[in-house]
Amino acid sequence: MSSAAASITSTVRDRVRAERLDLHRDPAAAERLAREELRRYAERSLGGSLPRIDDEAQTLGEVLAGLTGYGPLQPYFDDDEVEEIWINAPDAIFIARGGVSERTDLVLTDEQVRTLVERMLQSTGRRVDLSSPFVDASLPDGSRLHVVIPDVTRRHWSVNVRKFSQRIRDLGRLVELGSLPPTAAEFLRMSVLAGANILVSGATHSGKTTLMGAMLAGARTHERIITVEETFELDLDAPDVVAMQGRSANLEGSGEISLRRLIKEALRMRPDRLVVGEVREAESLDLLIALNSGLPGMCSIHANSARDALVKLSTLPLLAGRNIDSSFVVPTVASAIDLVVHCELVRGGRRRVAEIVAPTGLVVDGTIDAESIFTQKGGELTATGTVPAREQVYSAAGFDPRVLLQPAA
């Protein structure tokens, strides 16, 4: 921030305190005060008592960012090309564009970092302190905030903001970006319309959430979709959608709302499709039970491959209790999951669909049998010619996947 902007911001803050204003509830007041003080500063600078302002519009933007935005970080929030912002230390601030990270020349102080985090958390109702050194929260623009503070970290606050692209709203846009070919996109659209249960797997930053949102954009308009997440990430353009997120315990250790609880509540809300943002623990059991009852669903999971995702989904429910064993879980996964779509982040930052496999419903020597529907061949996602074993899922909805799954000549 320039010296002029810093001076004007300080003056406006003094007026805000004196007039007892709430700029978050009344952002118009922030702009009004900023313009007034900018004009006064400019008039005084004409007499030579203050440094001249070269660009009043830029200075006004800096002042407003310092008052109601995220200060020095605001330009990165405004830049659509920036996908992620993270702070390792006040003098170690990074951003990612196109999957490639770069270090910025921005330098803050520890106090500035803490002030920025407090401002981000102000509208979320969440907190971070010694009793709760971690926090996950959704910002008003849909970005996800994660913060860790000392003594969990060595010295400085660790801050991560993951932005979600508003430019990718459907599978067609992913085709344009080269993330998957048109044939695979049409097959996924057909699978969603047919009500197939889809598991989206991949590593961190591989585009799982983006792909889920793009696929759900192709759902039937009359469907009632219920989404369940730890923190809001999915942003669906659907006429009938209810989004729910979990809640951490309060200072007394009560009030926590887990994903398991949310999944159970979602089933009471007349869903046509249940979507779980990501399964990590015992909530996977509740999801499997819901999917096995005939309710179409979708979820994501961290895994190295599509088949590894099936193995992991067969393991996580065991965390639900001693009375749950693999003899129940593995066949349930085999029968409940229709497709696994695996995403990956390749060199250079490009995200793509690496493979699509379909469980056959059989368990062979304790392992879920699955067939490759699309696989990488020469750097391109190509149909293998195999039709999903549970073809009846498609035929019951009036679709014939064979017309899309013929291998290229």
Phi, psi and omega in degrees: 000135180291163180297323179295314180297320180296319180294315180295318180299317180297319179295317179296319179297322177298318179293323179298316179293318182294323182267000178054052181264154174244100186291336179287329177274337182227072181298336179296328179294324179298315180292322180297312181294321181297317180293321180297313182288329175296318179295318179296318179298315181298321179294319179291327181292337178295332179276358177087002181280342180226155177299142180289152176262121181281321184226102184293324180296317179295318179296319177299318178298320179295320180295314181295323177297323179287335183270309185241347179263211182247038171054230182297341180275346186303320178302327180285328174293324182281342182276111182295340180282340180278123182263332186207147178229132176216148182240117175269329179200162181304334179252016178227082184243128186237157171225164176233133174234127178058033179081000181248128183272153177211146179272134179273166176266011181286134178232124179245185171247165177302321180295321178296321179297314180297320179296318178298316180297316179300322179292320178296322184279347187303322184267000186261341184077009179252166186219164173218127179201187184298327179282340179220079189283357176242148172210139171240134181207154175260127178278162183304331181274004179096352178292155178254129181254134174228129183228139172229136184240162175298150011267013172291314170273163187293313187219313187252162173291136175256123185234134177226128177238117178256116178273154179239127187294128175272357182276340182257098185247350181205174182293330179300322179292324177293327176295317179299325181278355178082018180282335176198155181282162182303322181297315179294322179297318179293324178294319178293320177298318178298321181294321178294315180296329180281351180082026178290147175274120189241129175253123179256121184241166178155172178278175175300140179070013182274355176098023182297310183295320179298316179295319179299315179298321180293319179293318182292340176296340180266007178290160180295142187294336182274357182289141172263113184254129176247123179250142181231123182217158173292313170224146185301125174228317179292138179227095189262137171267086181221144183289334184228086183221138174237124180252131179231145176230157181285177181218139178282163178290154178276188183299332180274000180084012180240174177089002181291140174237113185270167176296326178300316179295318182295321179297317179296320178293323180299325181292343178269003187251024178054054180283145168266339177207132179253130181235123176250121186306314178199136175257133181232333188222219188293344178299342178299329178295313180296324177296314181299318179298320179294314181294326182286350179268003178102002179275120177299144182204174181206145175203169177239161182205145176280126179198161182274340179202171180296318180289326174297327179296321178294320178296316181294319179294337177277348182259320185302321180298341179294342178286350183287341180156167184292335183279002177257126179228168186294336180296336175267317189291312187300310178298328179294316176298316182300324183270337186269328184268125180267323182219148169237123180249118184256130180253154176212154175256114185265170181304136182097354175095000181282139177256140181210162171277121186271327181195157174228122180237158181231118174299143180274348185096352181261152174241119183246116181053043177079002181246138179288124179281133181216149180244144178281126178263315173230139179216162179285130178218111183065031180082005180238143176282116190233141177292138180274346184095353179277136178262139178309137183301323179269064181295340181295336176300322181278316183295327179295334179264004178086022181247153175234099182294345183299328182293340181260339192258014175288131180293148179295146181293000000 
